[in-house]
Every structure is written in structure tokens, then in C-alpha cells.
Amino acid sequence: MINTILFDLDGTIIDTNELIISSFIQVLEHHRPTPLTREQIIPKMGMTLEQQLQHFSGSGDVTSLLGAYRDYSSEHHEAMVQPFPQVLDVIKGLHDRGITMGVVTTKNRPGSLKVLDMFGLSQYMKVVVTVTDVEHPKPHPEPVLKAVEALGADPEHTLMVGDSPVDILAAQAAGVQSAGVIWSLKGEDVLKEYNPNYILHEMNDLYSLVD
């Protein structure tokens, strides 16, 4: 039985998809020979921001692009970000059932705390492990293992929920269970290729895993 749930943030419980795509397209407009498309961006979502900017720009030093991306994202954040359906009710419901929860994300710490506070989710998350807090981000197991250790959780009874292959791979490497969400822009078929323990069709599906 699952008694601990770790959530990815962007694309899993918080819908930042259009903000992320818009930010990449805007920031890289003058740094590529051809315009960046949604179809090019979506497969790389889940990697760290630095890794994505390096990939899309072809440059190793993306310091200026990181700053430009964060400026644009911050400016449009409030208007373009919202929780996915059922998220707020389900997370409160899981808390009321005594489920321990945390966040494991490739987002930086300031951005992660900002969006959790924005929707009143910080009160439910006993640990928040961001890309700022680890040497090796997902798909390496370090972020998941760090969360498990901080919570004193049993890996066998811990579930990592995410929208990206890196979430599933990190969970498997850390010895915890994994769940992919079908509202991922990558699509259910892509997630199934990585053999998660569960596929969530809606957030309410989590209740059947903990009851």
C-alpha cells in the first residue's frame, strides 16, 4: 500500500505547459537558424532548463538565455499557470487520509516555491527537492532518494508521479513505484514505453492506490 507520494511539478500537478513553450520560442527566436516549434520542445520537457537551452541553442554557455527565459516566464507566469483539474482537491484529500507528500522537480527552488505558494500547496508538501538541491537531476535517482530520505519513507510504499520519462526512470532507479499521467504532452503511449507501475487517467485515480 502506498503511503508516500512524490509529485513532479511542471506538467504533472501544475499546468505550465504553454508558458514553457512560449518562453522557449520567444527567448530563442534570434538564436536559431529556424524557428523553434512545439513539436521540438515537447520531447525535451522534463530535462533541466539549462539542458534544454543548450540543446535548442547549440551553445554550451546559456547564461544570458537563462536570464532571458526567467524574465519572460516571470512576467507571464501569473496569467498562464494553473493547477491541472482535480489537483487541489485530491492533494487536500490525500493529506486528510494521512498520505505524506512531497515534490521532486527539475525546476529551480525559487520557482518551485513560488508556484506551490501561489496555489496553497506548500502546506501539504513535507519536502521539496529541486534541481537547485542536487548534483544529479532526474533521471538520476538522487532527487528521489533525497526526498525519500528526508521523509523517512519506505521506498516500497512510495510513489513518484510524473509526466515525463525522466520521472519514471528516476523512480525506477531509486527503487520506488512510478505513475505516469495521461495529461502529459508527451502522450500516454510514450510514457508506457518506460513501464511505469501505474498510468493515471485523472488525479482522482490516486485514491484507489492509497485506500
N, C-alpha and C positions, 0 to 999 in steps of 0.2 A: 504494500500500500504506500502511496506517495504522501509524504508529509512536509516536503520542502519543494518549492518551485522557484526556479531561476528564470527570469524573463530577459530576452533581448529587448532592446528599446525601440530603435527606429525600424519601422516596417512590421513590428510584431505587436506591441501594445499601443504605440503612438504612430499615427499616420503622418509621417514626414516625407512621404514618397515624392510628392510633387514639388515640395520645397527643395529637396536634394537634387532632383533632376533639373529644376530651373536654375539652381545655384551653379551646377557644373556647366550647363550650357552658356550661362551668362559670363562666368569667370573665364572660361576657356575660349570664348568667341574669337579672340585675336591671338591665340597661342597654338592654333592648329591650321593645317592647310585646308581642311574641310570641316564643316560644322559638325559638332558632336550630336548624336541622335539618342533618343530614349533607348533604342534597341542596343546601342553600345554601352550605355550606362548601367542598365538593369542587371546584367550578369555580374558586374563588379560590385554591386551594392552589398554591404556586409564586410568588405575589406576596410582597413583604416582609411581615413580621409587622405592622409599623406600617400599611401599606396595607390589610391585611385587617381589622385592628381598626377603622380609620377607616371602612371600607366597612360592616362589620357593625353598628357602633355609631351611625353617622351623625354622629360627632363628629370635629372636626379635631385636638383635643388629647386624645391617648390615653395620656398619660404614666402615669397611675395604672393603666390597663388593661394596659399593657406590663409593669409591675411585677408585677401580679397574675397575668398569664399566665405569666411566667417563674418565679414562685414555685411555681405549681401544676405546671408542666411539670417543674421540677427535682425536686419532691417525688415525682413518679410516673415519672420518666424510667427509672430502672433496671428497674422491673418491666414497663414497657410497650414497650420499644425492643429491636429485634434486627435483625441483617442479613437481607436477603432471601435465599432459597435460592441456593446456589452462589456467593454473593458472595465469601466469604472465600477459597475455593479458587481461584476464577477470578482474583481480583486477585493472589494469590500466583503463579498460573500465568503471568499476563501479565508480571509482574515478572521471573520466571525466563526469559521469552522476550525480555527486553530492552526491553519496552514502557515508555515514560515515561508516568507517570500523575500526575494532579492532581485537585483538587476545585474546582468553581466553584458557589457556592451563595448563596441569599438568606438563609441562616441567619447569625446573628452569629458572630464569631470564637470567643469562649469556648465557645459551644455546639457549634460545629463541631469544635473541637479535642477537646472532651470526648468526643464520640461516636466520633471516629476513634481516640482513645486507648483507649476502652472496649473496642473490638473488635480492637485491634492493627493498625489500618490506616494509622496515621500514618507508619510506616516505609516505606510504598510510595508515598506521595504527595509528589512533589517540589515541589509548590506547592499552597497552599490560599488561594483568593480568596473572601472572604466579603462580605456586604453592608456590613460594617464597613470594608472596604478600598477601596470605590469610591464615586464620586459618583453614578453612574447604575447601578442594579442591572439584572439581566435583566428584560425582554427587550432592553435596550440592549446593544450589543456590548462595552462597556467591560470587564466582568468576564472575558469570554472572551479578549479581546485582551490583557488584563493577564497572564493565565495563559500565553498563547502567547509573549508577550514574555519573561516570567520564565524560561520553559523553553528559549528559543531555538528554538522549534518552527517547522516549516513548516506554515502553515495548510492547505495542500492535503493534507497527510498527518496531519491532526489530526481527531479525532472527539470531539464533545460528546454525551454520553449523558444523557438526562433523561426525566422522567415527565410533563412539563408543556409546554404550548405555548410558555411563555416560554423554555424551554431551546432549543427548535428555532428560535425566532425569533432569539435571541441568537447561536446558531451561524451561522445564515444571514447575519445582519448582519455577523458577524466574518469571514466567508469560510472557515469550517471546515465539515467534514461533520457531519451530525447523525444521531442514532439515538433513537427513542422506545421505551420499554419497555412491553410489554402488561400488566405488573402494575400499571400506573398506575391509580389510582382513577378517572381521567377516562375511561379506556377507549381501546382501540385505534382505534376509528372517529374519535374526537375528535382524536387525535394525527395520524392520516393526513390530516386536513383541512389540516394545515400542511406537508405534503410533506417529511417527513424523508427523508434518504438511505436509512435502514435502519429496520426495525422488529425489535426483539429480543424473541423469544418466551421466552428464558431467558438467563441470564448466559453460559452456555457458547457462545452464538451469537457472542460476541466473538472466539473463537478463529478462526472462519472468516474474519473480517475482517482478521486480522493475520498469519495463516500464509501 
